[in-house]
């Protein structure tokens, strides 16, 4: 008995469509692009100005579905020993044991516990921040800027985020020179993350 090929083809097409839909709704893993990710911080300098510093070279991963942020998870390591203050002497002063003590604590680490979506492009990531050997609860306000295939080779799918947060350095055991250095630290983060599997880009387009 021969089966008609049309029902078989239709069944196969439906199965493939269902599989594709399920995959599209699953969280995808992204890796932080250390070249296009930077942390900027601002802290009061004796009331005269806000001292600015930046950190590049962060590493980590994000599990993320733009339609359902509930299953998202972020893990990131920030190389504190790579802070750039625009002056080597100033950087050496904040690297010292009385401030960041980067020889003992060269990296900060954030691991999310909840990521909440407020609308299509805004949300809040809360979790645990480890800095200067101290772990404290920490939240960031997120803006999802864009998710799309990057327009240049290797055409990998890329997610772009901006984030803002505040912390007190005294909460992490840094209490030196309060008359000269503020306690409140403002953070701004610009991050790009690359889909872990390259978004199934053609092999000829991959690096």
N, C-alpha and C positions, 0 to 999 in steps of 0.2 A: 504494500500500500504506500503510495507516494504522497507526501505532504506538499501542499501548495507553497511555493517559496515566498509569496507575499506576506502571509501571516507570520512566518518565521522572521522575515526581515523587519516587519513592524515590531514584533516582540523584542528583537535585538536592539532596535533604535530606542524603544521605550526604556529598556534596561540601562542603556548607555546614558540616556538623558537623566534618569533617576540617580545614577551613580555620580554624574557630573554635578547635579544639584546638591546632593549630599556633601560632596567635596567642597563645593563653593561655600557652604554654610559652616564649615569646620574652621576652627582657629588655625592660622598659618604661622609658622615660625620665621621670625626675622632676626637677623644679626645686625648689631650696631655697626655702622660705618664709622670707624674712628677718625677718618679724614674729614668727614662732613658733620661731625658732632662736636660741640663745644659747650662747656659750662662757663658762665660768667657770674662772678660774685661782686657785690658792692658792700663796703663796710665803712662806718664813720671813721674819719681820720682827725681826731682831736677837735672835731667841730668845724674844721676848715673846709673839708671836702669829703666826697665819698671815694675811697680808694677802690680801684677796679683791678680785678685779676681774672685770668681765664685759664681753663684747663682743657687740653686736647688729648686725644688718645684713649678715650673711654672704650671699654669693651663690654659685651653682654648680649642678651637675647630678649626677644619679646614674642610671646605667643598671643596672637591677636586676630579677631574677626571684627571687621568694621561695623557689621550689623548687630553684633552681640558682644559687648565689652565684658560681660559677666565672667567669661572664662579666660580673660586675658591674664597674663603673668609677665612681669618684667623683672629681670635680674641685670644689674649693671655694676661694673667696677670702674672707679674713677682714680686715675693715677695722681694722687695729691702731690707727689714729688715732681710733677711736671708743671706745677703752677707757674704762670708767667705774669709777673707784676710790672714788666716793662723796664726793670732795673735789677741787675744781678744781686746788688747789695741788699735791696729791699726783700727780694725773694729769700736770700740766705737768712734774714732776720725772722721771717715767718716760718721757715723750715726748722728753726731751732727748737730745742726741747720745751721751752716755755710757751710755745705756741703749737704748731702742728706736729713737731717731733717726727719728721718724716723718716728718720732712720728706723724708728720702731714701728711707725704706722704709715707706710708709703702709699696705702690705697684706702679709699672709702668704698663702701659697698651698700647698695640699696636692693632690697628684695621686696616686691609688692605682696600684700596679702589680699587687697581688694582693689579693683579698678572699676569705677562706676561711671556710666555714661549719662550725661545730662541732656544732650541733644546729639545731632548727627556728627558734630565736630568738637564737642567739649565734654570733658570729664575730669575725674579726680582719681589719682593713684595714691593709695596709702599703703604703708608697709613699715619695714624696719630699716633704719639708716645706721650703719656702723661707721663712726668717724672718731679718730684719735683714741681708738680702743674702747669706745663706749657705743652701745646700741640703744637707740631711742626710736619711738614712733615718729613717723615723718609722712607728710602728704604733699603732693604736687598738683597744681591745677594744669590740666593738659588741653592743648588744642591740636586736633588732627588737621594738618594743613592739606595733605594730599596723599593718595595712594594710586600709583600708576606705574606703568612700565617706563623705565628711564629711557630718554630718547637717543642715547648714544650707546655703542657697543660696550659691554655685552648685553644691553637691553634688559637688565634685571628689574623685576618688580620692586619698587622702592616706596617706603612709607616715610612721610616727613611729619615731625611733631615739634611744637614749641611748648615749653613748660615754665611755670613760675612757682617759687616757694620762698619760705622764710625759715630761718632757724636762729637759735641763740647759741653762741659758741660756748657759753658757760654751761649749757646743758650737756656738753661733750667734754667737760673737764678743762676747758681753756679759759682761765680767769685772769691771766696776767695783763697788766698795763691797762686796766679799764679806764683810766683817766685819759689815755691816748687812743685807745682802740675800742670802737663800739662793740656792744654785745650782740646786736641784731645784725644778721647777715642776710642780704637779699640775693636770691639766686634766679638766674635766667638760663634756660637750657634750650639749645637748638640741636635737633637730632635728626639724622637720616638713618634708616634701617633697611637692609636688603633682604628680600625673600630668600630663605635658606636654600631652596632648591632652584633658584634662578628663574622661578615662574615658568619652568619648562621651556626656556628659551632654546632655539635651535642650537645644536652643538657647534655649528660654525660661528655662532655669535658669542659664544662663551669664551672667557679667558682661560 
